[in-house]
């Protein structure tokens, strides 16, 4: 058995660190980390603004309920 085959067999070849450039990988990245849309219809931008407003409300409501760790 060659050294590269041995490393690949036991998962020591380091291929797991490579980025997934497939369509599925890119779609998963966009779903997990949504960014500002680069184009779209006015309806898309309205949905984006509503999403941003909801997220801002969630973070604003969580902050007062949390107690400081110093107490």
N, C-alpha and C positions, 0 to 999 in steps of 0.2 A: 504494500500500500504506500502510495506517495504521501509526502508530508501534507500537501494541500488537500488531498482526499481525507486524510485523518482529521485535519482541522475542520473541514466542512461537515464530516460525519458527526463530530461531537459539538458542533456549534461554536467553535472557537475561531472561526475565520473572520469575524467582525462584520459580516454583511448586514447585520441587523441595524447598524448605525446609518445606513444609506437612506436617503429620503425617498418616499414613494412618489414617483412622477406619473403614475397612471391616472386615468380619469377618475377612478374610484378614490384614489388617495387625495387628489386635488379637491374633489367634492367633499370628502370627509374633513379636510382642513378648513374649507369655507364654512361648513356647518358648525364646526367646533369653535372657530374664531371668526365670527362675522365681522366684516369691515364695511366701511362706507361704500355704497354702490358707486360704480364709475359711470354708469349710464342707466337708462331705463325710462319708463313712462312717468308722467307726473304722479300716477297712482303708486308706483313703486317708491317714489320719494316721500309721499305722504305716509305710506306704511313704515318707512325707515324712521321718519320723524316721530311717529307714534311709538315705535319700538324704543327709541332713545328716551322719550318722555316716561314710558313705563319703567325702564331700567333706572332712570334717575329717581323716580318715586320709590322704587324698591330700596335703593341704597339710602335715601333720605329717611325712610321709616325705620330702617334697621339701626341707624346710628344712635338715636336717643335711647333705645332699649338696652344697648350694651353698656355694661358698667366698666369702669377703668380697672385694670389689673392691680393698681396700687392699693386698693381698699382692702 
